[in-house]
Amino acid sequence: MVALLTLLTLCSQVEASRRDPGRRSSYGRFLEAGEIHIDRSPPPRPDLLRRQDGGDLFQTKSSKAAASTKAAATLSTAITRPDFSSPATAVASSASGVGSIVAPTGDTTSSASPASTSIISAGGGETQTPQAFDGGLGSNYTEPSCPLFLNSFLAQDNFTNCLPFSLLLQTSMSFFAASKSPVSISHTLDAACNVVYPTCSGLMSSLAQQLRLDSNCGADYKLQNPMVRQAYAGLVAYAPLYQASCLKDSGNKYCFANAITNTKSPADSYVYYLPLGMPLPGGSQLTCSQCLKTTMGYFNAVAGNKSQPVSTDYTQAAQMINMGCGPGFVNQTVSHLSQEGGAASRVPSMLGISSAAVVGLVVLVQML
């Protein structure tokens, strides 16, 4: 600023000397002589306009801090922060343990408790709970009644409130995304396990029987329509997969969450596809843990029921596991049971899906 004012003063003096040589200033004479002199006099202080409100022209640090505090206080009153303690925005963390699992009773008189519509994601924010067939049902159906039936029960609150793990595992893109994070999948399992189990189990059994009616999806089921087969497998396998998905280890962590996020042993998650009729891929080496032993115990209990898809692949899986973990690690013997509630006849092996698909799906989850 001082240099600028000095330069302006010098220029004005030179201009004046040119106009009136008789009034030539000392600056003009020095300039013509080619001499450089330094003006050591105090710099001039130009008059500065004051702010209209009488405040300082420039904010000090203290005034800036005060302004920031005032702005933050105003913003906090304008934003409504989510209440994560509310059932509407958070998931109850008290999932059912192994000892508290209730056996199916077919209770359809009471309704399932309303499940949370959102869960807490890995980043701490809210995200919608996974939904079955959220990627669509396709259009390749023999009878128009079939997609109408599927869409009908998928939209019912008593179905969505159950958050069936058995259907989400194979048909839900949002569940697939949640499986990539231990935090997200654990919160999802919290929601899936915190339901009225007898009611949900009875509902799934009823829907499985309705699905095979000729007035609904009977024709497409006989033609092995993939969507219909996946829906049926998920409905009838609800009970064993509910037990397996809600099982926790000694560290109070979900066994499934540990398995699906374990990149060192991706085969650990393959066992959860057995109740859907998808056998273990050849050469699978699973971790010989208590989680695996207890999970296979749940599957063994229903493997003798020919209406359960696991009846087609349990023995082969048990033999493969015992080869790696030692004889008798899991029970290879299956007690044949009668079909529950007059359900379907023996389901076809693998439901049209190869074990290679299991490997590809699990590897994709762990790579992303």
Order of alpha helices (4+ residues) and beta strands (2+ residues): alpha-alpha-alpha-beta-beta-alpha-alpha-alpha-alpha-alpha-alpha-alpha-alpha-alpha-alpha-alpha-alpha-alpha
